[in-house]
Amino acid sequence: MSTRTLISPAALARPRGKVLHRTVFAAVVLLFTLVFLGPLYWLVSSGFKDAQEVIQTPPTLVPITFEPENHSRAWEVMDLATLLFNTLYYAFGALAFQLVLDVAAAYSLSKLRPVFGRAILGMMLATLMIPATVLVVPQYLTVLDVPVVERNLLNTPWAIWLPAVTNAFNIFLLKRFFDSIPKELLDAASMDGASPVRVLWSIVLPISRPILGVVSIFAVVGVWKDFLWPMLTLPDPSKQTLNVGIYSLSNGVPVNVLIAALTIASLPTLLMFMIFQRNIMSGLTAGGLKG
């Protein structure tokens, strides 16, 4: 059965068809490249301009004034070292909690098959349909006065870590991967006397390295790029994240220095994606074992 396309293979094989196809393809690729890389180029190039050139109209595509010292000024004026340390601390703390609790939840739903497991999974996935901003007020009231323990978690890492733990999307990714692991492999380990925890630690986790890498990247980037929640729960300037700290200290800072600070704040996540993009795609498409 042949696949139907907009252009027939016969028309595409003709010289005119080839030229038209390559022209349209190049135009589409160029358009999407400009749409996605245009703002990034403006961010990086503006960090090297002086304050007057940044705001001039029309803007310059290539910096006329080259001032690389804007980045060092931003690092010192906005105390980016402290903000960077805070962000790394919150991000990797959230990662540790997610790896422990989300893996345990996904494994139990996939392999231990608890009572009402499907209903629990359905309710968790239903939370993905709720806009994140709708949950801001109840989450804030919760960390302001945690039920039962009656503790105020504002200005503490727990205000960032606890809401990040319950990530329904990551649990779904992990469960889907665990479902693809052959049941016979786990049954063989159980017959040898391995407990469910030993099976998880010795068999499931080593097999699941690709998806664990994807979840780890999502967890770190999720905390790194968040702005609204840290702004509400971390009012102390010495404990703020990179994004919130730059916003708080932006008053009175020249616009070119501010853009240089934003470039520094964006660089780690861009490098992470460029380095691990192959791992991200392989982890998302990994479906199980091939025997």
TADA-V813474 format. One line per field, one symbol per residue. ss: DSSP state (h for helix, s for strand, l for the rest). psi: psi as a letter, one per 20 degrees, with the letter a starting at -180 (. if undefined). A space follows every 50 residues. Layout:
BEGIN
ss = ???
psi = ???
END
This chain:
BEGIN
ss = llllllllhhhhhlhhhhhhhhhhhhhhhhhhhhhhhhhhhhhhhhllll hhhhhlllllllllllllhhhhhhhhhllhhhhhhhhhhhhhhhhhhhhh hhhhhhhhhhhhllllhhhhhhhhhhhhhllhhhhhhhhhhhhhllllll lllllllhhhhhhhhllhhhhhhhhhhhhlllhhhhhhhhhllllhhhhh hhhhhhhlhhhhhhhhhhhhhhhhhllhhhhhhlllhhhllhhhhhhhll llllhhhhhhhhhhhhhhhhhhhhhhhhhhhhhhhllllll
psi = pqpprhpqhghhiqghhgggghggghggghghghghighggggghhijrr hhhhjqpqqphppgponiihghgghghjlhgghgggghggghghgghghg ghggghghhghimrpkghhggghghhhhipqhhhigghgghghhnpqfhl qojqkqhhhggghigmohghggggghghhipphhghhghhhjjprhghgg ghggghhjgghhgghgghgghghgiqggghhhimhohijrrgghggghji pipqhhhghhghghhhgghghgghhjhhhgghhhipibqo.
END
